[in-house]
Amino acid sequence: MYASLKSIGAYAPSHILSNADLEKMVETTDEWIEKRTGIKERRIAADDESTSDLGVKAALLAISRAGLAKEEIDLIICATLSPDHFCMPSTACVIAGKLGINDVMAFDISAACSGFVYMLSMAKAFIESGMKKNILIIGAEKISSIIDYTDRSTCILFGDGAGAAIIGATDTKNEAILDIHASADGRYGDLLITPGCGSKFPCSQETLDNKLNYIKMQGNEVYKVAVKTLTNDVIDILEKNNIDASQIDHFIPHQANFRIIEAVRAKLNFPIEKTVLTVAKYGNTSAASIPMAMNDAYEEGRIKKGDLMLLDTFGGGFTWASALVRFGGH
């Protein structure tokens, strides 16, 4: 018995924050942002939209495409760095309640931008052990709620959105999640961090005055580690599975920065036409990034049943992960 990615779904809020809009907010230009990041615009959730609201919309699409009744789902996992609530309930529990999926296991994970691939690893284990049959995984982010829009180094990068998938069982290897590598190195944690409002710097007026409740990033250092780690991880997973880069149908990297994607793509010699790119229109949506990109490719008719996808991601922690996944949907 193998685990299979049975369906994909995504949701992007309707409001667009363009580079031209950011020119009016911070000292920057459209040309500078696009040259440095490849981003042209990003989506921003409405004031009355929470992370769980975005996740529910993506989840409903994934459930529908899988042809499942909600009652058949027996586990819900949500990856997010922008949960509805500080510590409880989990956003997965909130989403379960809004979906009307009751009396099932539900929990969040915190792996930043690597969250979706981390969830794939967990879902694969649950399915192949026989513990669960149909698992809903959701990467959902309202990152605009933790961004300082006076900080040029971060506000140009991030957007809001959600992606979801159903992971189920199959006896056909041609529809299976083949392999997943996931790891972390906490020594780099301070390079990409939301410092405040946890137990180290509890919420206080001083914490808020110092804007410790917002994302802080040392961009140049993150870039250097990301390119090296993403490249090495892809080389490793391909070698261990005796797969040549030419056998990959779709390279779906985390959509953080076009320069990072291009550096990894070029080093590994992936053709641009096989590389899924959505960073220009969504920016970095963290745990939602890869499923949103996959959904775009699916809706464009690029991804077909049995296609081999290579996922590659890197995020705060630092965390990173890669996966070889055959698409098991229709």
Rosetta blueprint (number, residue, H / E / L):
1 M L
2 Y E
3 A E
4 S E
5 L E
6 K E
7 S E
8 I E
9 G E
10 A E
11 Y E
12 A L
13 P L
14 S L
15 H E
16 I E
17 L E
18 S E
19 N H
20 A H
21 D H
22 L H
23 E H
24 K L
25 M L
26 V L
27 E L
28 T L
29 T L
30 D H
31 E H
32 W H
33 I H
34 E H
35 K H
36 R H
37 T H
38 G L
39 I L
40 K L
41 E E
42 R E
43 R E
44 I E
45 A L
46 A L
47 D L
48 D L
49 E L
50 S L
51 T H
52 S H
53 D H
54 L H
55 G H
56 V H
57 K H
58 A H
59 A H
60 L H
61 L H
62 A H
63 I H
64 S H
65 R H
66 A H
67 G L
68 L L
69 A L
70 K H
71 E H
72 E H
73 I L
74 D L
75 L E
76 I E
77 I E
78 C E
79 A E
80 T L
81 L L
82 S L
83 P L
84 D L
85 H L
86 F L
87 C L
88 M L
89 P L
90 S L
91 T H
92 A H
93 C H
94 V H
95 I H
96 A H
97 G H
98 K H
99 L H
100 G L
101 I L
102 N L
103 D L
104 V L
105 M E
106 A E
107 F E
108 D E
109 I E
110 S L
111 A L
112 A H
113 C H
114 S H
115 G H
116 F H
117 V H
118 Y H
119 M H
120 L H
121 S H
122 M H
123 A H
124 K H
125 A H
126 F H
127 I H
128 E H
129 S L
130 G L
131 M L
132 K L
133 K L
134 N E
135 I E
136 L E
137 I E
138 I E
139 G E
140 A E
141 E E
142 K L
143 I H
144 S H
145 S H
146 I H
147 I L
148 D L
149 Y L
150 T L
151 D L
152 R H
153 S H
154 T H
155 C H
156 I L
157 L L
158 F E
159 G L
160 D L
161 G E
162 A E
163 G E
164 A E
165 A E
166 I E
167 I E
168 G E
169 A E
170 T E
171 D L
172 T L
173 K H
174 N H
175 E H
176 A L
177 I E
178 L E
179 D E
180 I E
181 H E
182 A E
183 S E
184 A E
185 D L
186 G H
187 R H
188 Y H
189 G H
190 D H
191 L H
192 L E
193 I E
194 T L
195 P L
196 G L
197 C L
198 G L
199 S L
200 K L
201 F L
202 P L
203 C L
204 S L
205 Q H
206 E H
207 T H
208 L H
209 D H
210 N L
211 K L
212 L L
213 N L
214 Y L
215 I L
216 K E
217 M E
218 Q L
219 G H
220 N H
221 E H
222 V H
223 Y H
224 K H
225 V H
226 A H
227 V H
228 K H
229 T H
230 L H
231 T H
232 N H
233 D H
234 V H
235 I H
236 D H
237 I H
238 L H
239 E H
240 K H
241 N L
242 N L
243 I L
244 D L
245 A H
246 S H
247 Q H
248 I L
249 D L
250 H E
251 F E
252 I E
253 P E
254 H L
255 Q L
256 A L
257 N L
258 F H
259 R H
260 I H
261 I H
262 E H
263 A H
264 V H
265 R H
266 A H
267 K H
268 L H
269 N L
270 F L
271 P L
272 I H
273 E H
274 K H
275 T E
276 V L
277 L L
278 T L
279 V H
280 A H
281 K H
282 Y H
283 G L
284 N E
285 T L
286 S H
287 A H
288 A H
289 S H
290 I H
291 P H
292 M H
293 A H
294 M H
295 N H
296 D H
297 A H
298 Y H
299 E H
300 E L
301 G L
302 R L
303 I L
304 K L
305 K L
306 G L
307 D L
308 L E
309 M E
310 L E
311 L E
312 D E
313 T E
314 F E
315 G E
316 G L
317 G L
318 F L
319 T E
320 W E
321 A E
322 S E
323 A E
324 L E
325 V E
326 R E
327 F E
328 G L
329 G L
330 H L
